[in-house]
Amino acid sequence: MTELLGPAEIRALAAELDVRPTKKLGQNFVHDPNTVRRIVDLSGIGEGDVVLEVGPGLGSLTLGLLATGAEVVAVEIDLVLAGRLPSTVAERGGGERLTVVGADALRITADDLPARPTALVANLPYNVAVPVVLHLLAELPSLASGLVMVQTEVADRMAAGPGSRTYGVPSVKLAWYGKTRKVAAVPRAVFWPVPNVDSALVAFERGDVVSSVDRERLFAVVDAAFSQRRKTLRAALASWAGSAERAGELLEKAGIDPKTRGEQLDVHQFARIAAAAS
């Protein structure tokens, strides 16, 4: 049976490695076994899954994931942590199904991994959470689902729907890949060091591609639409379309009122605008 890490083990490992958690890498280590069990349970993973874990750190969540019988591919940018993780896992009875890749998750491709991951489960650094998830969904079509722990404010933006105050670029881009929802809050006290922000779990499931329109073309429309939130789409899309007049024509062709604002449209309507331009 895999033995999980508690507060004493986390601090001992950090002291052994002379690790001082850095804000730059967004390092806040989970030291509560019950939180780890909850994350693993909510992720729904088990034997037969290949789980991609980004930023495993000292191994708290890694051990919980391995306890399900799944294979785990852990991508860690901090090479000191990446080097110690296999030993930590082996000491606690779960090493044979773990592969550690010392790399930046924002740069990895499918060819950098030993297997095609089916799920992403990770405690993501707050400052790069959305770019990491979007990059991995684009690079790894095998990823069918995920559960990530992120800053609550980021979770709200990821899972927001049209018309909501937090709806924006991350919401629309994630919706292109499938369904995203906020699952649960995570208290600050389960981390070391204790962060000065609240955290939440966000789940996603990959769905059918929204339309035949090119993803990059669609994402360019979304970026332009939210670059000036208070402006109408006719004005916000002027630079993207070449002029406000041309933007208005494309919007009408897509069946969308040019006076509409970006936060009112869902991903399907953005796809219609991109299709109109092509």
SULCOR-V208214 format. One line per field, one symbol per residue. phi: phi as a letter, one per 20 degrees, with the letter a starting at -180 (. if undefined). psi: psi as a letter, one per 20 degrees, with the letter a starting at -180 (. if undefined). Layout:
BEGIN
phi=???
psi=???
END
This chain:
BEGIN
phi=.feeedgffffffffgeledgdfgemecefddgffffffffffmeagnedeeddmfmeogfgfffffenfecdddcfefffffeggfgfffdnbefddcddeaeffdfcgfedfbefebdcaeeggfcgfgfffffffecfffebabcecggffgfffdfdgnffefagfgffffferecbedaecfffedcfffececbecdccfdfggaeffgfffffffgffefcgeeffgffegffeoaffffffffffemcfgefdgfeeefffffffffffe
psi=ppprpagghghgggggilpopqhgjlooppjohhgghgggghhjraphqopppplicijghgghghiiiqqpopophohgghhhghggghhjkkhikppponrphiiqrhiiqiroqhqpoqnqphijgghgghghhhhniiohrqoqprqghggghhjqrqiqhjpbghggghhhhbppqpgqqpqhiiqprprkqqrqppqqppaqpgriqpghgghhgggghjhnhiqrhgghjghgihrhghggghghhikppiiqqhiiqrhhhhhhgghhh.
END
